[in-house]
Amino acid sequence: MEGYSEYSSAMNSLGLNLGMNVSKSSSGVNYNATSTSVPTPSDSNSLPPSSPESPPPKIYKPCFVCQDKSSGYHYGVSSCEGCKGFFRRSIQKNMQYTCHRDKKCIINKVTRNRCQYCRLQKFFDVGMSKECVRNDRNKKKKLKHEVSESYEMTTELEDLVDIVVRAQKETFPPETPKPGYRVAADPAPGVGSSSETDPLLFEYVTDMSSRAIIMVVEFAKKVPGFLQLKTQDQITLLKAACLEIMILRISYRFNRDDGSVTFTSGLTLTNSQLKSGGFGTLLDTIGPFSKQVFSLKLDEREVALLSTICLISGDRSGLEEPERIEKMQEPYLEALRIYVRRRRPTEPHTFAKILMKITDLRSISVKGAERVLHLKLKIPCEMPQIINEMVEEDDEGAGPSEESGKHTAASDIQEVNVKTENMSASNQCTAGIDVMKAALFS
């Protein structure tokens, strides 16, 4: 025991209390364990400092609609994910719900899916905003649209546009000569209805129309790639698109106030003179179309590209290489789309409206061809050959033949081009007519 007492004293001197009482008994030594002491608050200063506590999690109010756990503020109100999604879908899809009771259903976490009508009404009662849903959707659409759209043309595309715009200016100047001139003659007595034609005015109209056809042919020859097409396809495209481009150009020069038209030469014919000169009721169709074109506010680049798209069209009947022509048309469509969107960034539908004018042009062109055929049968005056060739249907199976001994269209074009280069300006009109004949004959 003396050894143990010495050991215990040594432990106590080190600050360690074994917590045991030792007593003698008849059987030997008894060891009674006592409870270990617990540090009191006064001892807390001696403990190492604890780490700083993290901030408590942010707590939202319960869902104002169904009292479920809120995930945050959505559309102006604290709500759960389920109610947020239901409200968004209901507004975006403009859903209409019906209550099968008295429109006073209790909406909570358990019953919220039983009555959609009362659930939606409760959204409005607690203050959820429709406009927040619409603005959120429009913002996402706008962002996606801006990312997907590109209004930049490649250098090759810009060069292509510059060429067709230059061709347009050379064959259809934006400004007519100043001062212009008019025809003093009024329609002949008895000529007032669309069925009557004044011979003198008819001569003016056919002369202007012949010049216009020549200019369309010259425009086509300047379009990149057109002369590299097969000769028969050149003829088919020209005959199909010539009237359409002429009508587009007339509409661009149409005076919406009095219905007169000023031609490239500077000649202005009044509405009544045009009708008596051969246009007849066709002018009643061109007038409204001109107003539609004016409302689109087309500039010279858009008119040039639209004319090119009319000309280079792979859906014309009788083409030998329609796929090649469709591929040739694609860059012009892309250039028009980019230019229109870049010029009118807040009018996303204008490009489609401009393309729809092609359908109108084709419809008016058919009426124009019918009008020419009608005049050929009704008037005593002879129709200029260049106009006849433009509206006549191709003979079935027509084409160059070695047995016929005739020149091919390609050789005629080459021959006339050589002649044209050596002719004076006073003879350009006649040369142009020869070019049109060569282009249309097969």
C-alpha positions in Angstrom: 0.0 0.0 0.0 2.9 2.3 0.7 4.0 1.8 -2.9 0.5 2.7 -4.2 0.3 5.8 -2.0 3.6 7.0 -3.5 2.3 6.3 -7.0 -1.0 8.1 -6.4 0.9 11.1 -5.0 3.0 11.2 -8.1 -0.1 11.2 -10.3 -1.8 13.9 -8.3 1.3 16.1 -8.6 0.9 15.9 -12.4 -2.8 17.0 -12.3 -4.3 13.6 -12.8 -6.9 12.4 -10.3 -7.5 8.7 -10.6 -10.8 9.1 -8.8 -10.4 6.0 -6.7 -10.7 5.5 -2.9 -8.6 2.9 -1.3 -9.5 1.2 2.0 -8.5 -1.8 3.9 -10.9 -4.7 4.6 -10.6 -8.1 5.9 -10.4 -9.5 2.5 -7.8 -7.1 1.3 -7.8 -3.8 -0.4 -11.1 -2.4 -1.8 -11.1 -0.1 -4.9 -14.2 2.2 -5.1 -14.4 4.1 -8.4 -16.0 7.5 -8.2 -17.5 9.6 -11.0 -15.1 11.7 -13.0 -15.6 15.4 -12.4 -17.2 17.4 -15.3 -15.8 20.9 -16.1 -17.9 23.7 -14.8 -18.7 26.8 -16.7 -16.0 28.5 -14.8 -13.5 26.2 -16.5 -14.7 27.0 -20.0 -12.1 29.7 -20.3 -9.5 27.0 -20.2 -11.0 25.2 -23.2 -9.7 25.9 -26.8 -11.8 28.4 -28.7 -14.5 26.9 -31.0 -14.6 27.6 -34.8 -16.9 30.5 -36.0 -20.4 29.3 -36.8 -21.6 29.4 -40.5 -24.6 31.8 -41.3 -28.0 30.2 -41.1 -29.6 29.1 -44.4 -31.9 31.7 -46.1 -35.5 30.9 -45.2 -38.3 31.9 -47.6 -41.9 32.3 -46.8 -44.3 29.4 -47.6 -45.9 29.2 -51.0 -48.6 31.8 -51.0 -50.9 29.5 -53.0 -50.6 26.1 -51.5 -48.5 26.7 -48.3 -45.9 24.1 -49.6 -42.2 24.9 -49.2 -41.3 28.0 -51.2 -38.3 27.9 -53.6 -38.2 31.7 -53.9 -40.0 34.6 -55.4 -41.5 33.8 -58.8 -43.5 36.3 -60.9 -43.7 38.6 -57.9 -44.9 36.1 -55.3 -43.2 33.6 -53.0 -44.2 30.2 -54.4 -43.1 26.6 -54.8 -41.7 25.0 -57.9 -45.0 23.3 -58.7 -47.1 26.4 -58.5 -44.5 28.4 -60.5 -44.6 25.9 -63.4 -48.4 25.6 -63.4 -48.8 29.4 -63.6 -46.2 29.8 -66.3 -47.7 27.0 -68.5 -51.3 28.4 -68.0 -50.3 31.9 -69.1 -48.1 30.9 -72.0 -50.6 28.5 -73.4 -53.6 30.7 -72.6 -55.3 27.8 -70.8 -59.0 27.9 -70.0 -60.1 25.9 -67.0 -63.5 25.0 -65.5 -64.5 24.6 -61.9 -67.0 21.7 -61.3 -68.1 23.1 -57.9 -69.0 26.7 -56.9 -65.6 28.3 -57.7 -64.6 28.4 -54.0 -62.4 25.3 -53.8 -59.8 25.3 -51.0 -56.2 25.2 -52.4 -53.5 23.7 -50.3 -50.6 21.3 -50.7 -53.0 18.3 -50.7 -55.9 19.7 -52.9 -54.0 22.0 -55.3 -54.2 19.5 -58.2 -58.0 18.9 -57.8 -59.3 22.1 -59.3 -57.1 23.9 -61.8 -59.6 26.8 -62.2 -59.5 27.8 -58.5 -55.8 27.2 -58.3 -55.2 29.7 -61.2 -57.6 32.2 -59.6 -55.7 32.0 -56.4 -52.5 32.9 -58.2 -54.2 36.2 -59.3 -55.6 36.8 -55.8 -52.1 36.6 -54.2 -50.7 38.9 -56.8 -48.8 36.8 -59.4 -48.2 38.8 -62.6 -49.1 37.7 -66.2 -46.8 40.3 -67.6 -43.8 38.9 -65.9 -44.4 35.6 -67.7 -44.8 37.2 -71.1 -41.8 39.4 -70.7 -39.7 36.5 -69.5 -40.7 34.5 -72.6 -40.2 37.3 -75.0 -36.8 38.1 -73.5 -35.7 34.5 -74.0 -37.0 34.4 -77.6 -35.3 37.7 -78.5 -32.0 36.5 -77.0 -32.2 33.2 -78.9 -33.1 35.0 -82.1 -30.3 37.5 -81.8 -27.8 34.7 -81.3 -29.0 32.6 -84.3 -29.4 35.5 -86.8 -26.4 37.0 -88.6 -26.7 40.2 -90.6 -23.2 40.2 -92.1 -22.6 39.3 -95.8 -19.4 37.7 -97.0 -17.2 39.6 -99.3 -18.2 37.3 -102.2 -21.9 38.0 -101.5 -21.3 41.8 -101.3 -19.5 41.7 -104.7 -22.4 39.7 -106.2 -24.9 42.3 -104.9 -22.8 45.2 -106.3 -22.8 43.6 -109.7 -26.6 43.2 -110.0 -27.2 46.6 -108.5 -24.9 48.1 -111.2 -26.8 46.1 -113.8 -30.0 47.5 -112.5 -28.8 51.1 -112.7 -27.5 50.6 -116.2 -30.8 49.2 -117.5 -33.2 50.9 -115.2 -31.9 54.3 -114.0 -33.3 55.4 -110.6 -34.0 58.8 -112.0 -35.7 59.7 -115.3 -34.3 62.4 -117.5 -35.3 66.0 -116.6 -37.2 67.7 -117.9 -39.5 64.9 -119.1 -42.1 65.1 -121.9 -45.7 64.2 -122.3 -48.0 63.2 -125.1 -50.5 66.0 -125.8 -52.9 63.8 -127.6 -55.9 62.5 -125.7 -57.6 59.3 -126.6 -59.4 59.4 -129.9 -63.2 60.1 -129.8 -65.1 57.0 -128.8 -62.0 55.5 -127.2 -62.7 55.5 -123.5 -63.4 51.9 -122.5 -60.9 49.2 -121.8 -62.1 47.4 -125.0 -61.0 50.3 -127.3 -57.5 51.1 -128.3 -56.2 54.4 -129.7 -53.7 53.7 -132.6 -51.4 56.6 -131.8 -51.2 55.8 -128.1 -50.8 52.2 -128.9 -47.7 53.1 -130.9 -46.3 54.9 -127.9 -47.0 52.1 -125.5 -45.6 49.4 -127.7 -42.5 51.5 -128.4 -41.9 51.9 -124.6 -42.6 48.2 -124.0 -40.1 47.1 -126.7 -37.4 49.3 -125.2 -38.3 47.9 -121.8 -37.9 44.3 -123.0 -34.5 45.1 -124.5 -33.4 46.5 -121.1 -34.5 43.4 -119.3 -32.5 41.3 -121.7 -29.4 43.5 -121.1 -30.0 43.2 -117.4 -30.1 39.4 -117.6 -26.8 39.3 -119.6 -25.1 41.2 -116.8 -26.3 38.9 -114.0 -23.3 36.7 -113.0 -23.6 33.2 -114.4 -26.6 33.8 -116.7 -24.7 33.6 -119.9 -23.0 30.4 -118.8 -26.4 28.6 -118.7 -27.5 26.5 -121.6 -28.9 28.6 -124.4 -32.4 27.0 -124.2 -32.5 27.7 -120.4 -31.6 31.3 -121.0 -34.5 31.6 -123.4 -36.9 29.9 -121.1 -35.9 32.1 -118.1 -36.1 35.3 -120.2 -39.5 34.6 -121.6 -40.9 33.6 -118.2 -39.5 36.5 -116.2 -39.5 39.4 -118.7 -43.0 40.5 -118.1 -42.6 40.1 -114.3 -39.5 42.4 -114.2 -41.2 44.9 -116.5 -44.3 45.0 -114.2 -42.1 45.5 -111.2 -40.3 48.3 -112.9 -43.5 50.0 -114.0 -44.9 49.7 -110.4 -41.7 51.3 -109.1 -42.4 54.3 -111.5 -46.2 54.3 -111.0 -47.6 57.6 -109.7 -50.0 56.7 -107.0 -51.7 60.1 -107.1 -52.9 60.2 -110.7 -52.0 56.7 -112.0 -49.5 58.0 -114.5 -46.2 56.3 -115.4 -42.9 57.9 -116.3 -40.8 55.7 -118.5 -37.0 55.6 -118.6 -36.9 57.8 -121.6 -38.7 60.6 -119.7 -42.0 60.1 -121.4 -45.0 60.3 -119.0 -48.4 58.8 -120.0 -51.5 59.5 -118.0 -53.7 56.7 -116.7 -56.3 57.2 -119.4 -53.6 57.3 -122.1 -52.1 54.0 -120.8 -55.4 52.3 -120.8 -56.2 53.5 -124.3 -52.7 52.7 -125.5 -53.3 49.0 -124.8 -53.0 48.4 -121.0 -56.8 48.4 -120.6 -58.0 46.7 -117.4 -54.5 45.4 -116.7 -53.7 48.8 -115.3 -56.4 48.3 -112.6 -54.3 45.4 -111.3 -51.0 47.1 -111.6 -52.2 50.1 -109.6 -53.0 48.3 -106.3 -49.8 46.2 -106.7 -47.8 49.4 -107.0 -49.2 50.6 -103.7 -48.2 47.4 -102.0 -44.7 47.7 -103.4 -44.6 51.3 -102.2 -45.7 50.3 -98.7 -42.7 48.0 -98.5 -40.4 51.0 -99.2 -38.1 49.0 -101.5 -34.8 50.6 -102.4 -32.8 50.0 -105.5 -30.8 47.2 -104.0 -33.9 45.3 -103.0 -35.5 45.9 -106.5 -32.3 44.6 -108.2 -32.2 41.5 -106.0 -35.9 40.8 -106.4 -35.6 41.2 -110.2 -32.6 38.7 -110.2 -34.6 36.2 -108.1 -37.5 36.4 -110.6 -35.1 35.8 -113.4 -33.0 33.0 -111.9 -35.8 30.7 -110.9 -35.5 26.9 -111.1 -39.2 26.2 -111.1 -39.9 27.4 -114.6 -41.4 24.9 -116.9 -39.2 23.4 -119.6 -35.8 24.0 -118.0 -33.0 21.6 -118.9 -31.0 22.2 -115.7 -33.4 23.3 -113.0 -31.2 22.1 -110.1 -28.3 24.2 -111.4 -30.5 27.3 -111.6 -31.9 26.7 -108.1 -28.4 26.6 -106.7 -27.5 29.7 -108.7 -30.5 31.5 -107.1 -29.6 30.7 -103.5 -26.9 33.4 -102.9 -29.4 36.1 -104.2 -32.0 34.9 -101.8 -29.6 34.9 -98.9 -28.3 38.4 -99.9 -31.8 39.8 -100.0 -32.7 38.2 -96.6 -29.6 39.7 -94.9 -30.0 43.1 -96.5 -33.7 43.4 -95.6 -33.1 42.3 -92.0 -30.1 44.6 -91.6 -32.1 47.5 -93.1 -35.2 46.8 -91.0 -34.0 45.2 -87.8 -37.4 45.7 -86.1 -39.5 44.3 -89.0 -38.7 40.5 -89.0 -41.5 39.7 -91.5 -40.7 42.1 -94.3 -38.4 39.6 -96.1 -41.3 37.1 -96.4 -43.6 39.9 -97.6 -41.2 40.9 -100.3 -40.8 37.3 -101.5 -44.6 37.0 -101.7 -44.6 39.8 -104.3 -43.1 37.3 -106.7 -46.4 35.3 -106.6 -48.3 38.5 -107.4 -45.9 39.4 -110.2 -46.5 36.0 -111.8 -50.2 36.4 -111.6 -50.1 39.8 -113.2 -47.7 38.6 -115.8 -50.1 35.9 -116.9 -52.8 38.6 -117.3 -50.4 40.8 -119.2 -49.6 38.0 -121.7 -53.4 37.3 -122.1 -53.8 41.1 -122.8 -51.2 41.0 -125.5 -52.8 38.0 -127.2 -56.2 39.8 -127.0 -54.8 42.9 -128.6 -53.2 40.9 -131.5 -56.7 39.6 -132.4 -58.6 42.9 -131.9 -56.5 45.7 -133.2 -55.7 46.5 -136.8 -52.2 47.7 -135.9 -49.3 45.2 -136.2 -47.8 44.1 -132.9 -44.0 44.6 -132.7 -42.2 41.3 -133.3 -40.2 41.6 -130.1 -43.4 41.6 -128.1 -44.8 38.6 -130.1 -41.7 36.6 -129.3 -42.0 37.4 -125.7 -45.5 36.0 -125.2 -45.6 33.2 -127.7 -45.3 29.7 -126.4 -42.3 27.6 -127.4 -43.1 25.2 -130.2 -43.0 21.6 -128.9 -39.7 20.0 -129.6 -38.3 23.2 -130.9 -34.6 23.4 -130.9 -31.6 24.0 -133.1 -31.3 21.5 -136.0 -28.5 21.1 -138.4 -31.0 20.0 -141.1 -33.0 23.3 -140.9 -29.9 25.3 -142.0 -30.8 28.0 -139.5 -28.4 29.7 -137.1 -28.4 28.6 -133.5 -29.5 31.2 -130.9 -25.9 31.2 -129.5 -24.4 32.1 -132.9 -27.0 34.8 -133.4 -26.3 36.3 -130.0 -22.6 36.3 -130.7 -23.1 37.9 -134.2 -25.5 40.6 -132.9 -23.1 41.4 -130.0 -20.3 42.1 -132.4 -22.6 44.3 -134.5 -23.8 46.1 -131.5 -20.3 47.1 -130.4 -19.7 48.8 -133.8 -23.1 50.6 -134.0 -23.8 54.2 -133.1 -26.1 55.1 -130.2 -29.0 55.9 -132.6 -29.1 52.3 -133.7 -28.9 50.7 -130.3 -32.7 50.1 -130.1 -32.7 48.1 -133.3 -29.7 46.1 -132.2 -31.4 45.4 -128.9 -34.4 44.0 -130.8 -32.1 41.7 -132.8 -30.6 40.5 -129.5 -34.0 39.7 -128.1 -34.9 37.8 -131.2 -31.7 35.8 -131.1 -32.2 35.0 -127.4 -35.7 33.8 -127.9 -35.4 31.8 -131.1 -34.4 28.2 -130.7 
